[in-house]
Amino acid sequence: MNINVALSLFFFLCLSFFPSLNATPDIAKTCNKVRHKELCISSFEGSHIARFIPSNAKPKVVASIIIKITVSNASDVSRNLKTAVLGGLVPLTPEVRAKYGICDREVASAMKELDKVRTTMAISSRKSEDLDMKAAIANTDKCEEELKQVEAQLPDKKQFEEVVVLKQLLENIDDIIKAMD
């Protein structure tokens, strides 16, 4: 038997015995519990991380993955805010620069709070999870408020829209955590 045929057959047999390796959990069940259902489903399905979650994953595992996806999204928002300030094609007024700076700090704080949420989920500290989620959402609220004050002056509405999506992702995580009770 040709070695390539043998290897192909081996991998086929392995995959047939382990069907859950590439299955995704019933994300609709989890996402039906949140305010922004479509965003929940699309962010989960659009993530490379989600492909490796077993179909029988518990809600806590799914929440943890959604937190990882959200942290990645927050990193992108932060990077885009910095890019707009440092390397943007359109010169920014000092006021807009300041608002972007405040917003970037708030997004960074929200990421830290999400890390705390993920840690406290592992030790099942509901009170701490709630406080950390409220802080993360408050951070994005502050960022959104800062950008709203200069919205007419923003060279690109993309950063503002990204902050709104980040806030919605955080609200989804909060809803998922509350539904785990």
Order of alpha helices (4+ residues) and beta strands (2+ residues): alpha-alpha-alpha-alpha-alpha-alpha-alpha
